[in-house]
Amino acid sequence: MRLFRRLSAPLALALLASSPVGAAPAMSCDRACLTRLTDQTLTALMAGDAVAGARLTENGAEVTAAASGMTKFRALKFRHYFASPKEGAAGFHGSADEGDTMAVFSLRLKVEDARVTEIETVIAHKGEASLAAPEAMTQPKPVFDAMPEKATPRAVMIAAAEAYFDGIEAESGDKVPASPTCNRYENGVQTTNRPGGPQSGCKGLGGFAYIERVRDRRYVLADEERGLVWGLAVFDIPGGTYPALVGTGTVKREPRSILITELFKLDGGQIQDIEVVMRNVPLGARDGWSPTSPLAWNETLRPSAPGEQSRGNRP
C-alpha cells in the first residue's frame, strides 16, 4: 500500500498545470509520473480545486471540481494504483472516510505531455449499489501487484475482458478464460465462491439473467507488464423477478443501469482475479464519455414478469 501524501492545493495545481514551453518535444510520463499525477489530482479534487485543462465527470455527468462529491472525503483508506505509461492512462480504486459514512470510488486519468486532460470518477455509498462494503477494503490483493509468470499481450487481455462481459450477457462462463481460483470483488464484497452460493469462481455467470446488456465498453488501460486490463462499461437491468444468486427463491430486481469499472488481472491469458467499483444510475444513463446516442427503452428492454426470461428482447 502506497503512502498518500497530501500536497497543498496550490502546489498540486501548479504541478498539474505545468507544460512544455514552445515547440519542445512531448513529455513522457512513466509509471512513477502517473502515480504522482494521480495523487496530485486526488488532492486537488478533495480540496474542490479544478485541474486546469481537464474535463471532469462524476457518475456519468460533467461536474465542476467544487461540486464534486470528493470534496466530502476526509481521508483515503484503501488505495489501489494502476497505470499504463504506454497509453498515458492511470487508474485508482479507493475508499474514503466522509466522517459519518464511507465511500468507494474509482478515478481514471488520461495524461498527455505529462498533463492530465481527462478525469472520470465513479463514487458510491451504501444504498447506491447492490453491494458496498468500503470498510472491508483495507489493502489491494497481492495478486494485482504481482508480476505475471507469463505475460499476456494487450489484445489477448482485452479479448479476455470482452469474453467476460459477453459471458454476462449470455449467462455462461464457458468461453471465459479464467483460472479455477479466480475471485471477483465488488465494492469490497467477494461475490464468488461464497458459502451457499456457486463455487465456480469467475466463470460462474449463470445467475446474471437480470443483466440484459453490457454496453459502452471501453478498455482504457492495458498494462502488459503487470497483466492488468481495466474495462469500463454500463450494465442495463430492465427490472423484474429472477432466481436468487445465493440460496433458493427469487429476487425482485429494480430497473436501473450500473456504471462499472472492472479491473482484470491476467497471467498466461487467464483471468486470475477481478476488482470492481460500481454504482447504480437510472436505466439508460450514459457514462459521460462514450460517443453513442441515448437509447430508447420503451421496447428495447422491458421488465420481466415473474419466471419470465427476457433475453430475447435484447437487440
FENRAUR-V640573 format. One record per residue. N is the residue number from 1. PHI is phi in whole degrees, -180 to 180 (* if undefined). D_LAST is the distance of its C-alpha to the last C-alpha in Angstrom with 1 decimal. Layout:
BEGIN
<<N PHI D_LAST> <N PHI D_LAST>>
END
This chain:
BEGIN
<<1 * 43.5> <2 -82 44.5> <3 -79 46.8> <4 -93 45.3> <5 -107 48.0> <6 -77 47.8> <7 -93 48.9> <8 -66 50.3> <9 -58 47.7> <10 -60 49.8> <11 -66 50.1> <12 -60 46.4> <13 -67 45.6> <14 -64 48.3> <15 -67 47.0> <16 -68 43.4> <17 -84 44.5> <18 -65 46.8> <19 -153 46.0> <20 -62 47.9> <21 -101 50.3> <22 64 50.5> <23 -100 49.2> <24 -63 49.4> <25 -60 47.0> <26 -59 43.7> <27 -86 44.3> <28 -83 42.7> <29 -139 41.5> <30 -81 41.9> <31 -61 40.7> <32 -65 43.6> <33 -62 43.0> <34 -65 39.3> <35 -66 40.4> <36 -63 43.2> <37 -65 40.8> <38 -62 38.6> <39 -61 41.6> <40 -66 42.8> <41 -67 39.4> <42 -58 39.4> <43 -61 43.0> <44 -64 42.3> <45 -68 39.2> <46 -65 41.2> <47 -89 43.9> <48 77 41.7> <49 -100 42.6> <50 -69 40.3> <51 -98 39.8> <52 -57 40.9> <53 81 38.4> <54 -112 35.4> <55 -84 32.3> <56 -124 31.6> <57 -124 28.5> <58 -135 28.5> <59 52 25.5> <60 89 23.4> <61 -118 26.0> <62 -72 28.8> <63 -137 32.1> <64 -89 35.8> <65 -62 37.6> <66 -65 39.9> <67 -94 37.0> <68 -68 35.3> <69 -66 35.2> <70 -71 36.9> <71 -68 40.2> <72 -84 40.4> <73 -69 40.6> <74 -93 44.2> <75 -158 44.0> <76 -88 41.5> <77 -109 41.6> <78 -99 39.0> <79 -135 38.6> <80 -127 36.4> <81 -97 36.6> <82 -151 34.7> <83 -159 34.7> <84 -137 34.1> <85 -57 37.0> <86 -61 35.6> <87 -100 32.6> <88 62 34.5> <89 -125 32.3> <90 -131 33.5> <91 -130 31.9> <92 -153 33.3> <93 -112 32.5> <94 -151 35.1> <95 -128 36.4> <96 -140 38.8> <97 -89 41.5> <98 -110 41.4> <99 94 44.6> <100 -95 43.4> <101 -157 40.0> <102 -129 38.1> <103 -125 34.9> <104 -114 32.7> <105 -155 31.2> <106 -126 30.0> <107 -136 31.2> <108 -116 29.9> <109 -122 32.3> <110 -108 32.1> <111 -122 35.6> <112 -131 37.1> <113 52 40.8> <114 62 41.4> <115 -125 40.0> <116 -78 37.1> <117 -114 34.7> <118 -136 31.5> <119 -133 31.5> <120 -128 28.4> <121 -125 29.1> <122 -128 27.3> <123 -127 29.8> <124 -140 29.5> <125 -120 32.2> <126 -59 32.4> <127 96 30.3> <128 -105 27.8> <129 -152 25.9> <130 -64 25.6> <131 -134 28.1> <132 -164 30.9> <133 -140 34.3> <134 -60 35.6> <135 -67 39.1> <136 -85 38.2> <137 -88 37.3> <138 -108 40.7> <139 -154 40.3> <140 -59 37.7> <141 -62 37.4> <142 -54 39.8> <143 -60 37.2> <144 -71 35.4> <145 -94 38.6> <146 -70 39.9> <147 -73 40.0> <148 -65 38.0> <149 -69 40.1> <150 -134 37.9> <151 -64 36.0> <152 -116 32.4> <153 -58 31.4> <154 -53 29.0> <155 -62 26.3> <156 -72 26.6> <157 -63 26.4> <158 -65 23.2> <159 -63 21.7> <160 -66 22.8> <161 -65 21.1> <162 -61 17.8> <163 -62 18.3> <164 -66 19.0> <165 -65 15.8> <166 -61 13.8> <167 -65 16.1> <168 -63 15.2> <169 -64 11.5> <170 -87 12.9> <171 58 15.9> <172 -152 18.3> <173 -100 20.8> <174 -59 22.0> <175 -102 21.1> <176 -89 22.2> <177 -80 25.6> <178 -123 27.3> <179 -65 31.0> <180 -60 32.1> <181 -95 33.7> <182 -64 30.7> <183 -126 30.2> <184 -119 27.9> <185 -122 29.4> <186 -114 27.4> <187 50 29.6> <188 90 32.6> <189 -109 31.6> <190 -74 31.3> <191 -112 28.3> <192 -120 28.9> <193 53 31.8> <194 -87 32.9> <195 -57 35.5> <196 84 34.0> <197 -111 30.6> <198 -60 29.1> <199 -109 31.2> <200 -105 28.7> <201 60 28.6> <202 -75 25.6> <203 -89 24.1> <204 -83 23.9> <205 -110 20.2> <206 -71 20.0> <207 -95 20.4> <208 -98 17.3> <209 -61 15.2> <210 -75 15.2> <211 -93 13.3> <212 -76 9.6> <213 -153 9.0> <214 -115 11.8> <215 -117 11.5> <216 49 14.4> <217 -75 16.1> <218 -136 19.7> <219 -113 22.5> <220 -89 25.4> <221 -151 28.2> <222 -138 29.0> <223 -105 32.6> <224 -64 33.7> <225 -63 37.2> <226 -97 36.1> <227 73 33.0> <228 -121 30.7> <229 -133 27.2> <230 -111 25.7> <231 -106 22.0> <232 -110 20.8> <233 -157 17.3> <234 -126 15.6> <235 -94 14.4> <236 -108 12.5> <237 -124 14.0> <238 -72 13.4> <239 99 16.7> <240 143 18.3> <241 -109 20.7> <242 -137 20.3> <243 -61 22.9> <244 -67 25.2> <245 -74 25.0> <246 -123 28.8> <247 80 31.0> <248 -112 30.1> <249 92 28.7> <250 -127 25.7> <251 -133 24.6> <252 -85 23.1> <253 -104 20.5> <254 -77 20.6> <255 -62 17.6> <256 -174 17.7> <257 -114 16.5> <258 -130 18.7> <259 -79 20.2> <260 -122 20.9> <261 -121 23.6> <262 -124 23.9> <263 -99 26.9> <264 -105 27.0> <265 -104 30.4> <266 -124 30.7> <267 -145 33.7> <268 60 33.8> <269 83 30.1> <270 -108 29.6> <271 -70 28.2> <272 -97 31.3> <273 -158 30.3> <274 -135 27.6> <275 -121 28.6> <276 -127 26.2> <277 -116 26.7> <278 -149 24.2> <279 -150 24.2> <280 -71 22.3> <281 -140 21.2> <282 -59 19.7> <283 -56 16.0> <284 93 14.3> <285 -63 17.5> <286 -97 17.8> <287 -90 19.9> <288 91 22.3> <289 -131 22.1> <290 -68 18.7> <291 -81 18.7> <292 -69 15.2> <293 -83 15.2> <294 -58 14.6> <295 -97 11.3> <296 -97 11.4> <297 -109 11.3> <298 -65 12.8> <299 -119 9.9> <300 -62 6.8> <301 -131 8.6> <302 -141 11.9> <303 -59 14.9> <304 -93 15.6> <305 -74 18.9> <306 -52 21.5> <307 82 20.9> <308 -90 17.4> <309 -105 14.6> <310 -102 11.3> <311 -59 9.2> <312 -69 7.9> <313 -94 6.2> <314 -82 3.8> <315 -67 0.0>>
END
